[in-house]
Amino acid sequence: MTVRAEWDNAEKTVMRWTFEGAWKWEEYYTLRASTNQKIAAENHNVDLIVDLSRSNALPSGILTHGKNAVSVTPKNIGTTILVGANPVLRAFYNMFSNLYRGLIASKELNMVMVATLDEAYQRLAQPRAK
């Protein structure tokens, strides 16, 4: 499978999704359904790291599927960090953030993009506003 998820710590405060190679939307939707339930079952916020650094392509329809992803985000999602230095991914993130700014704000999502997993962990280690 080119898409997988795992808890990133024993406290279950960080979930990491990893996408490798060429992946399909069906894989993503299967992953999302199972992990959204796990996240929603926790009684605290859960940060999400979406590691796309080893994905060599984004499937078609990324804007539509991305909007759907934001629409069904569990209420206890903390910070969502997209990881990847790919220029296409960065362009998508910038376009998506601008296009769906209202939806992202209505769900009170904190989304950021970084180039590496190390940067993602550094970001999560920073103090946060309450």
N, C-alpha and C positions, 0 to 999 in steps of 0.2 A: 504494500500500500504506500502511496506517495504522500499521504496526508495522515498525520497522527496527532494525538493529544495526550498530555500527561500533566499531573500535578507537578509543580516545580519545587514544592517544599512540603514538609510533613504537616504544616499548619493549614494547608489548602487555601493559602491566600493568593497564590499565583498559579494560573493554568497556562501551559504553553502549547500552542498549536504549531506544528512543523510541516511545511509544504516542501516537497522535493521533486525536482524534475518537472515533467509535464503532468499536471493533475487535472481531474475532471470535476465538474460541479456536483455530480452525484456523490463523489467522495467527500466533498466539503459538506454537503447537506447531511450526510450520515454522521459525520464528525460533529457538526454543530448541534444536531438533535440530541445526541447523547451527552455532550459536554454542557450544553445549556441547562439540561436537567440537573447535572451534578453541581454546577455553579449556583443555580437557583436554590438548591437544597441547603446551601451553607447559610449560616446566620450572621455573616459578615461580608464585607466587600471582597471581591475577588478581582485581582488585576489579570489582564489577559495579554500575553505576548504572542503575537502572530509572526512567526519566523518564516519569511519568504526569501531569505538570503540564498537558499539552495534551489529555488524554483527558477527554471529557465524561461518560463513563459506564463502569461496570465491567460486563462481561457476567455473566449469571446463573451460579451455581455457583462463585463465586469462592473459597469456602473449600475445596471439593473440589479444584479445579484448583490452588490455592495449595499444598495439602498435597502434591500430585503433584509440583509444581515443586521443593519442598524435598527430596523423596525422590530426585530424579535430579540433584541438584546435583553438578557435578564436584568431586573431592577437593581441587583446588587453588584453589577460590574463596576469596578473601580476604573483604573486607567487602562486603556487599550493601547498597546505599543506595537506598531508595525515595524518589522526589522527587514532591511534590504537596501542596498546601495544602488540597485539597478535604476538607471535613468528613466526607464519606462514606468517602473513602479512608483518612483517619486512623482512623475508627471500625473499618473493616475491619482495618487493620494492628494496632490494639490487641486486637481480638477474636482475630485469627489468632495473634498472638504469645502470648496467654494459652492459647488452645485447644491449640496445637501446641508448647508450650514444651519438652516432652520430646523430640519429634522434632528440633526445632531444635538442642537441646543435644546430642543423639546424633550429629548431623552436624557438630557444632562450628562452627555458623554464627554469624557476627556480622552481625546485621541491624539497621539503623537507619532512621528516617524523618526526612526534612527537608522544608522547604517549597520550597526553590529549588535550582537547579543550583549557584549560587554556594556555598550551604551545603554541598552534596555535595562540591565540590572542596575547601572549607575542611576538611571532616572528613577527607578522604583525605590532606591535607597535614599533619595532626597526627601527632606521633610515636606509634608503636604499641608495645604490650607484645610482647615476644618470647616 
